[in-house]
């Protein structure tokens, strides 16, 4: 049965009632007020029901059906709660209240509300029959095999049980087709996919795009329906022939004039993957995208409501918030979880919490948001004796001995840097930085990884994304914390992947 008009999937309603899911059938949801029974409506035609809270009473039909507590099948509700209050699912499939330090700002859309009642986080309850697992999505790069030891990384270094999804970055595109450049790449693909013989549940995706590929790499392929069709057909053939489970589109980043090209490309890929699935004996190919964490880029680059329908999930690149490209050049953390006390104006957007909340606020379902966590840091050369966040810098930090890129250190390089360094943990941003001499690096460690995972679990996001597993201490040699200390911390904290 169709929902009342105000409860269509794109409703954006507000209020403070508690919600839980109830009922024996698929796509059931309920509103619970203290002292009353459950008001349950059926949403059979809407597998993704987005419901705010305040106006539900007025929007529900008068004849409710009250049902005893039964395990729901697939349902989710998104809602806003007052500052300091949220709900999450307990073991008996009922939400329980808890607190977290969400700080979504008024400029996310709560402009009609009093300043004193700004709303804190958008919480999604994703209830699957028998529970649901978080995704642990792990990128690894084709250039990491060219590094010197102990940074040289090949598919043989991959633990097939470490991640739920692996994404190989990046495939080559030429003349509107995915291509193999040389014979070594053929062997690489075979080795990658041999991981699935050890773990058949592992999903391996192929990524196209990346920073160097940029927008120019997608042209002229996206410019006409003919060239897009040629590309889409080549992608399906390539993925099936090489036993990949899907495609990740990391267009870094579509500008305003390209946002329609990006949306159309994603839609045509999604339609083609569905048609392929109907003809295939294999599972449907997954379709994901690596997307920006910057507010202006989110506004300009993405038609989010359309993308939400076509993508299985997005990988939010919630890092590179600060670096040696900024003017005036001052120190700043690569991936702060929360806003710093000094952040004002646009700089208050440069944190993981804001980026994730803004994607959800703009219409991406929470369970489709996979939050990026970096295994590298951004470094600076200090220009004075000042060493705090916001200290003046004269340029990027010195290049690491293995990654050989100024202003950038992999975690296995950071561990060596930390010997003799002064480490400070930012209480407001919930991440560490270290100083040694005139070198300053902001990075993530095991503790900040665990904190970030707890944050994403509080919001019931789809999971965590790692960029990238080849920059963790995958050998365990450099940090003396065992192999993959950062990724293992994320995996432990997620609990179920």
Buried (B, 14 or more C-beta within 10 A) or exposed (E): EEBEEBBEBEBEBBBEBBBBBBBEBBBBBBBBEEEEBBBBBBBEEBEBBBBBBBBBEEBBEEEBBEBEBEBBBBBBBBBBBEBEBBBBBEEEBBBEEEEBBBBBBEEBBBEEEEEEEBBBBBBBBBBBEEEBEBBBBBBBBBEBBEBEEBBBBEBEBBBBEBBBBBBBBBBBBEEBBBEBEEEEBEEBBEEBBEBBEEBEEBBBBBBBBBEEBEBEBBEEBBEEEEBBEBBBBBBBEBBEEBBBBBBBBBBBBBEEEBBEBBBBBBBBBBEBBEEBEEEEEEEBBBBBBBBBBBBEBBBBBBBBEBBBEBBBBBBBBBBBBBBBEBEEBBBBBBBBBBBBEBBEEEBBBBBBBBBBBBBBBBBBBBBBBBBBBBBBBBBBBBBEEEBEBBBEBEEBBBBBEBBEBBBBBBBBBBBBBBEEBEEBEBEBBBBBBBBBEBBBBBBBBBEBBBBBBEBBBBBBBBBBBBBBBBBBBBBBEBBEBEBBBBBBBBBEBBEEB
